[in-house]
Amino acid sequence: MVHLSCSIRCTRIILFILNILFLIFGFTLLGFGIYVQVSKKFDIALSEHINTKIIGGSALKWVGIIMIIVAVFTILLSAFGCLGAVFKNRVFLYLYAAILSLLIITELATFIITLTYRVRIRDSYYSGFRELFIEIYSNNHTDLKYVIEDIEREFKCCGIDNVTDYYKHNYTVPVACYQDQDFDKSIFDQGCANVVIQWLWKQFPIIGSVLGSILLIEIFGIISSIALSTAISHSSYSEIYK
């Protein structure tokens, strides 16, 4: 029987509570990942037709999937940590600390890569959107015009940079460019390429805040699990040689 000191018992309780919070954050991240996948705006902004033109679009489409995978992994890992704390199992605790360390490294690497490619993704989206716009209207692809019009309607924008993109190419300005879809009202003054890019990047601070909170809990979880497993090991050793 392993007898633990008061401080170690407190560490054990803290680790358990920590993993409960970890579990909540995991479910929060899972919910946000599902939102990214099913959100109409994300679906329109990263439609398959745009993805054929935009390298960054397909990369951003994976954000929701990655969030769901990380969330599920986080939920399972938190359950693993709770078991280690409850049953005072050193193997569980050491494995928990090791896997959590790998998860932190992966999260940091993903964050750094995203920041590194941020400008490239933005430029890729802009040039791809322009190419798609010109191709659709120059070749009169009526079956694909709905892609542009859906974006204009959802994001309240018009053209690539503004409505002049229609004028200079002698394209008909669609009703989607007008306020409330009414030809008698004013035209949206913002271009869709920049509006969509700005909207997409506004989502990342939210994602970053959730991941940052989880990261702090993960670091504290590693410290607590190692401290607890070491204390259990020392307590077991003391019991044997009493």
N, C-alpha and C positions, 0 to 999 in steps of 0.2 A: 504493500500500500504506500503510495507516494503522498507524503504530507508536505504541503506547500505553505510558505510564509504568507503573511497578510499582504505584502506588496505584490507577491507573485499571483496571489488569488485575485487581487485587483487588476493585474495585467491580463489575467485570463478572462475576467468579466469584460474589461475594456475591449479585448480582442473579439469577444463574442458580439458585443454591441456594435463594434466597428464593422463586422461582417454583415450585421443586420442592415446598417446604413449602406454598406456596399451592395447588398441585395436590392435595396430601394433604388439606388443610383442605377443599378443594372436594369431594373424594370423601366426606369425613366428613360434611359438611353435606348432601350428596346422600343418604347413607345415613340420616341422621336425618330428612330430609324424607320419604323413602319410609316410614320407621317411623311418622311422624305420619299418613301416608295409610292405611297398612294396619293400624295398631294397633287392636285390638278396643275398647280403652277410648275412644280418640278417636272411633271409629266410633259407639259407643253414646252417649257424652256429647254428640255433635253429630249425632244422628240426624236424618233429613229431617223427621220429625214434630215434633221440638223446634225445628228451624230455621224451621218455618212460624210459630212463635210468638215466636222469639227473633232479634232483629236481630244481636246479637253472635255468636250461634252460627254463622251463615253467614259472618261475617267471620273467625272463628277457623278455620273449615273451610278457608279459603284459605291459612292459615299454611304448611301442608305443601307446597302447590302453589308458593307463592312461594319457599320454601326450595329446592325442586328446581330452579326456574328460575334462581335466583341461583347455585346450586351449579354447574349446567351452564355458565352464563355465566362463573363464576370459573375453571372448568377450562379453558375455551377461551381465556380471557384470560391465564392462566398459561402456556399453550403459546405464545401470542403473545409474551409477555415473554421466554420462553426463546429463541425464534427471534431476537428483537432483540439479546439478549445474545451469542448464539453467532455470529451473522453481522455484528455491529456495525453494524446498520442503524438510522440515525437516525430514519427515517420510522416504522419499527416501534416504536421506543422512545418517540417523542413521542406517537404514537397510543395506545400502551399507557398512558402517563401521563395522557393526556386522558380516556380511557375509564375508567381506574381512579378518577380524580377524580370523574367522574359517578356511578360506582358507590358511592363513599363518601358522596356527598351523598344518594343514594337510600336507602342503609342508615340514615343518621342521621335522615332524614325519616320513614322507616318506624318507627324506634325511638321517636321523639318522638310520633308519631301514636298508637302503641300505648299509651304511657304516658298520653297525654292522655285516651284513651277507655277506660282501664282500669276506672274506676268505673262508667262508663256500660254497658260490656259486662257487668260483674258484676251490676249491678242489672237489666239487661235479661234476663240468663239466669235470675236468681232469679224475677222476675215472670212470665217466660214459662213456667218450669217449674211454678209454682203454677197458672197459668191452664190449662196442659195437664193437670195432675193432676186438677183439679176438673172440667174438661170431660169427661175420660175416665170418671171414676168417677160423676159426676152423671148422665151420659147412658148409662152402662153400655156403653161402647164396648169390648166384650170383645176385638175384633180389634186394639185398640191398647193394651190393658193390658200386653201383653208389652214395650212400650217402657219403661214405668216399672219393670216387674219385672226387665228386663235390667239397668237401671241399678242397682237395689237389689242384685241378685245380684253384679254386677261390682264395685261400689264398697262393698259391705257397709254399706248404709244402709237407712233406712226412712222413707217419706213425704217430705214437703217439708222440715219442720223436725225431725220425729221421728214415732214411731208414733201420737201423739195426733191426727195429721191424719186417720187412719182412724177413730179412735174418735169424734171430734166430728162427723163427717159420716156416722156409722153405716155405714162401708164395712168389708168383710171384709178383715182383715189377710192378705196373701198369704204363701205359704210362702217367697217370696224374701226376706222380712224376717227370717227366722229363721236363726240360726247353722247352717251346714252343711245348710241347707234342711230342717230337722227341726223339726216343731211342738213337740217335747218340749224343745227347747233355747231359750235366751234370744233376745230380739229385739234387732236392732241398735239402738243408742241414738242414732246420728247421723242427721240429716236429709240427704236426697240433694242438695238444692239447694246447700247450703254445702260438702258433701264434694266434689261435682263441680267447683265453682268453685275450691276450694282446690287440687284435683289439677291442674286446668288451669293455674293460675298457677304451680304448682311446676315446670311444664315450661319456663316462660319463662326462668328463670335459666340453665338448661342451654343453651337456644337463644342467650341473650344472651352466655354465656361463649364459645361457639363463634364467634359473630359478632364479639365484641370482640377475640378473638385474630386473626381474619382482618382486622379493621379496622387493627390495629397493623402487620400485615405489609403491608397495602395502602399505608399512609402511608409506610412505609420503602421500599416498592417504587417509589412516585412519586418520592421524593427520589433514590433510586439511579438510576432510569432517566433522569431529567433531568440528573443529574450526569454519567452515562456518555455520553449523547448530546451534551452540551455539550463534554465532553472530546474526543470523536471529531471534533466539528466543528472545535475548535481545533487538533487534531493534523493534520487534513486541510489546514487553512489554512497551518500551519507547513510542511507538506511541499511545498505549491505554491510558497511564497516562500523556500525554502531557497537 
